Amino acid sequence: MSGRTGGGRRTRRPPRFYFSLRSPYSWLAYQDLTTHHRSVAATLEWVPFFEPDELSRTLLAEAGGAFPYTPMSPEKHRYILQDVRRLAAERGLALSWPVDREPVWEVPHLGYLAAARHGRGAEYIALAARARWELGQDICDRSVIGGFGVHLGLDGEELASASDDPGLRAEGVRVLLEIQRDGVFGVPFFVDHYDKYWGVDRLPAFVSALAGRSPGPAEPPGGPRPAPDGHGRTVDDGHAGGCG
């Protein structure tokens, strides 16, 4: 979020990557970003994009916000199944398509905020991505999220119950308001000042714009780092919110 210097001059906000732990296209963008553009990944604010449950929708409405919603057709769903398998195969990625049963997306995404406040947001994303897209696990299952604790050196119960934490709920609403302010309607979504890029295929243009040059050689593999704000704030598979 933009701030001001001691002299009252507005500071420019860092570029942002809106990601969703639900979205396969966001997963693909995450893989491309952390494999080929490590130094760029380290400069971004990583902002989670998630569909609010009833409580979050109520809190969001009370804050004067709203979440973009676009139902997905069966035809679009079938296309996405094919498309993501093709894109994953092109990248040499193993894919195990998960099955979501009555998902509550605050569970994994507020769990991310909980991990990020301990400086472990990047590692949490890596674990969640592997669990969902390589192992086919249900990341809305609290036991799955709690299991990340042993790998992160964090309290698994804190991660698993993040959606019950009033402070993290409030932080989640602030994130949802950011989504609205930045005009994000799907993921992956990249923002640099007034410039916006939607979709995994727009990542090279985003990286090029940040570098101020045409796309160059890939950078060495690596992963994102928590954003300077301490929350690591630095979807879409055709579900509510569009397709990247």
C-alpha positions in Angstrom: 0.0 0.0 0.0 1.3 3.4 -0.9 2.8 5.5 1.9 4.4 8.9 2.3 8.0 9.9 3.2 8.9 12.1 6.1 8.6 15.1 3.8 5.0 14.2 2.8 6.0 12.9 -0.7 4.0 9.8 -1.7 6.2 6.7 -2.2 5.6 4.3 -5.1 4.3 0.9 -4.1 6.3 -2.1 -5.2 5.0 -4.2 -8.0 2.5 -7.0 -7.0 1.8 -10.6 -7.8 -1.8 -11.6 -7.0 -1.8 -15.4 -6.6 -4.3 -18.1 -5.6 -3.4 -21.4 -4.0 -6.6 -22.7 -5.8 -5.8 -21.7 -9.3 -3.8 -24.0 -11.7 -2.8 -21.0 -13.8 -1.5 -19.2 -10.8 0.5 -22.3 -9.9 2.0 -22.3 -13.4 2.9 -18.6 -13.1 4.4 -19.3 -9.7 6.5 -22.1 -11.2 7.7 -19.8 -14.1 8.4 -16.9 -11.8 10.4 -18.8 -9.2 12.2 -20.9 -11.8 13.2 -18.3 -14.4 12.9 -14.9 -12.6 14.1 -15.4 -9.1 15.4 -11.8 -8.7 12.1 -10.4 -9.8 10.2 -12.7 -7.5 12.2 -11.3 -4.6 11.1 -7.7 -5.3 7.3 -8.4 -5.5 4.6 -8.1 -3.0 2.8 -11.5 -3.0 -0.9 -10.9 -2.4 -3.3 -13.9 -1.9 -6.5 -13.9 -4.0 -9.3 -16.1 -2.5 -13.0 -16.4 -2.7 -14.5 -15.2 0.6 -16.8 -17.5 2.6 -19.9 -16.2 4.3 -18.2 -14.5 7.2 -15.6 -12.8 5.0 -18.3 -11.6 2.6 -20.1 -10.1 5.5 -17.0 -8.4 6.9 -16.0 -7.2 3.4 -19.5 -5.7 2.8 -19.3 -3.9 6.1 -16.0 -2.5 5.0 -17.6 -1.2 1.8 -16.1 -3.8 -0.5 -17.3 -6.5 -2.9 -15.7 -9.6 -4.6 -15.9 -10.1 -8.3 -17.9 -13.2 -9.2 -18.3 -14.9 -12.6 -19.7 -18.4 -12.6 -17.8 -20.9 -14.7 -19.6 -22.9 -17.5 -19.1 -26.6 -17.9 -17.5 -26.0 -21.3 -14.9 -23.7 -19.7 -14.1 -26.2 -17.0 -13.5 -29.0 -19.5 -11.3 -26.7 -21.6 -9.2 -25.8 -18.5 -8.6 -29.4 -17.6 -7.1 -29.9 -21.1 -5.2 -26.7 -21.2 -3.6 -27.0 -17.8 -2.4 -30.5 -18.6 -0.8 -29.3 -21.8 0.9 -26.3 -20.1 2.2 -28.5 -17.2 3.5 -31.1 -19.6 5.4 -28.3 -21.6 7.1 -27.4 -18.4 7.9 -30.9 -17.3 5.6 -30.6 -14.3 3.8 -33.6 -12.8 0.1 -32.8 -12.2 -2.4 -34.5 -10.0 -5.7 -32.8 -10.3 -7.2 -32.2 -6.9 -10.9 -32.6 -6.0 -12.4 -29.9 -3.9 -15.3 -30.8 -1.6 -17.0 -27.9 0.1 -13.8 -25.9 0.1 -13.3 -22.9 2.4 -10.5 -20.9 0.8 -9.7 -18.9 4.0 -8.2 -22.1 5.4 -5.1 -22.2 3.1 -4.9 -18.5 2.3 -5.2 -17.2 5.9 -2.8 -20.0 6.8 -0.4 -18.4 4.4 -0.8 -15.0 6.2 -0.1 -16.8 9.5 3.1 -18.3 8.1 4.1 -15.1 6.4 4.0 -13.2 9.7 6.7 -15.5 10.9 8.7 -14.9 7.7 7.9 -18.3 6.3 5.4 -17.3 3.6 7.6 -18.4 0.6 8.1 -21.8 2.1 4.4 -22.2 2.8 3.5 -21.4 -0.8 5.9 -24.0 -2.0 4.4 -26.6 0.4 0.8 -25.7 -0.5 1.6 -25.8 -4.3 3.2 -29.2 -4.0 0.4 -30.6 -1.8 -2.4 -29.4 -4.2 -0.9 -29.8 -7.7 1.5 -32.7 -7.3 0.0 -34.8 -4.5 -3.7 -33.9 -5.2 -4.3 -33.1 -1.6 -7.2 -31.0 -0.3 -5.6 -27.9 1.0 -8.9 -26.8 2.6 -8.5 -29.7 5.0 -7.1 -28.2 8.2 -5.1 -31.3 8.9 -3.2 -30.8 5.6 -2.4 -27.2 6.4 -1.5 -28.1 10.0 0.9 -30.7 8.6 3.0 -27.9 7.1 4.0 -26.8 10.6 6.7 -29.5 11.0 8.3 -28.5 7.8 8.2 -24.8 8.6 9.2 -25.0 12.2 5.9 -23.4 13.1 2.9 -24.4 15.3 0.7 -26.5 13.0 -2.4 -25.6 15.0 -1.8 -21.9 14.4 -1.7 -22.6 10.7 -4.6 -24.9 10.7 -6.8 -22.6 12.7 -5.8 -19.3 11.0 -9.3 -18.8 9.6 -10.6 -18.7 13.3 -8.2 -15.9 14.2 -10.0 -12.5 14.2 -6.8 -10.7 13.4 -6.1 -12.8 10.4 -9.7 -12.5 9.3 -9.3 -8.8 9.4 -6.1 -9.0 7.5 -7.9 -11.2 4.9 -10.6 -8.5 4.5 -7.8 -5.9 3.9 -6.4 -8.2 1.2 -9.8 -8.5 -0.4 -10.1 -4.7 -0.4 -6.7 -4.5 -2.1 -8.0 -6.9 -4.8 -10.9 -4.5 -5.4 -8.8 -1.4 -5.4 -6.3 -2.9 -7.9 -9.2 -4.1 -10.2 -8.1 -7.7 -9.9 -10.7 -10.0 -11.5 -8.7 -13.3 -11.8 -5.2 -14.7 -11.3 -2.4 -14.7 -11.9 -2.5 -10.9 -12.0 0.5 -8.7 -12.0 0.4 -4.9 -11.2 3.2 -2.3 -11.6 1.9 1.1 -10.7 -0.9 1.7 -13.3 0.1 -1.2 -15.5 -1.8 -4.5 -15.2 -1.1 -7.9 -16.6 -3.5 -10.8 -16.4 -2.6 -14.5 -17.1 0.4 -16.7 -17.0 1.2 -15.8 -20.6 1.6 -12.1 -19.6 4.4 -12.9 -17.1 7.2 -12.3 -19.7 5.7 -8.9 -20.6 5.5 -7.9 -16.9 9.1 -9.0 -16.2 10.2 -7.1 -19.3 8.4 -4.0 -18.3 10.1 -4.1 -14.8 13.5 -4.5 -16.4 12.8 -1.8 -19.0 14.0 -4.0 -21.8 12.9 -6.9 -24.0 12.8 -10.3 -22.4 16.3 -11.7 -21.9 17.8 -15.0 -20.8 16.1 -16.8 -18.0 17.4 -16.2 -14.5 18.6 -19.1 -12.2 16.1 -21.2 -10.3 14.9 -20.0 -6.9 11.9 -19.0 -4.9 10.0 -15.9 -3.7 11.0 -14.2 -0.5 8.6 -12.6 2.0 7.6 -9.1 1.1 9.0 -6.2 3.2 5.7 -5.7 5.1 6.2 -8.9 7.0 3.1 -10.6 5.6 4.7 -11.9 2.5 2.1 -10.0 0.5 4.5 -10.1 -1.3 -6.9 -17.5 -9.6 -7.7 -18.6 -11.7 -8.8 -22.1 -12.9 -11.9 -20.7 -14.4 -13.7 -20.5 -11.0 -15.2 -17.3 -9.8 -13.1 -14.4 -10.8 -11.9 -15.3 -14.3 -9.2 -17.3 -15.9 -5.5 -16.5 -16.2 
